[in-house]
Structures are given as C-alpha cells and as structure tokens.
Amino acid sequence: MCKTRIENAAKSVNGVTAADWNKDTKMIEVSFDAAETNIQKVSEAIANVGHDTELVKADDETYAGLPGCCHYERLAYDSSTSSESAHDIHAGHMH
C-alpha cells in the first residue's frame, strides 16, 4: 500500500518518467526530465501524501491519516540541507 502511494505520488509530477520505492532501503529511485521538474518538486509530492523525505516533512495531519501499518519513524529536519545532485530520495516508512 505504501509503495504504491509513494511511487504514484512521484509519478504524478510532470516530467517524472519512472519511480521505484524500495521498502528495505526506504529509498525511491526516480527518473525525470530535469527541464520539467526537480527533486524538490518530487519530494513535495511525496510529502503531500504523508511520507517524509530528506527535503520535505509531511504535514502532521496527513501523516496521522495514513493507515497504521504505514506509520514510520519520522525524520529529523535541517532546513539548511538540500541537494539535487542525486535522483534517489529517502521516503519514510516503517516496514
């Protein structure tokens, strides 16, 4: 359920051509056209469905609305950390 939610959120961003979330590593590999989008926009889309990323924290209310099996240890955030050099994004999930 969470894999589908995270991947669909990433794929909903214009310019994203593929997304594959690995539940063991809690990383999503995203392929996208850099002329159309960027890692920040993909991270925002994933956070909008309740999953923290390294760049964007999900809204607490949205996170609370996830099914119990999809709750995970929330990430700590440092607003000075941002990188667009990689196409892998850590997406929070407990399983």
Residue, then its C-alpha position, 0 to 999 in steps of 0.5 A: m500500500c505504501k509503495t504504491r502511494i509513494e511511487n504514484a505520488a512521484k509519478s504524478v509530477n510532470g516530467v517524472t518518467a519512472a519511480d521505484w520505492n524500495k521498502d528495505t532501503k526506504m529509498i525511491e529511485v526516480s527518473f525525470d526530465a530535469a527541464e520539467t521538474n526537480i527533486q524538490k518538486v518530487s519530494e513535495a509530492i511525496a510529502n503531500v501524501g504523508h511520507d517524509t523525505e530528506l527535503v520535505k516533512a509531511d504535514d502532521e495531519t496527513y501523516a496521522g491519516l495514513p493507515g497504521c501499518c504505514h506509520y514510520e519513524r519520522l525524520a529529523y529536519d535541517s532546513s539548511t540541507s538540500s541537494e539535487s545532485a542525486h535522483d534517489i530520495h529517502a521516503g519514510h516508512m516503517h516496514 
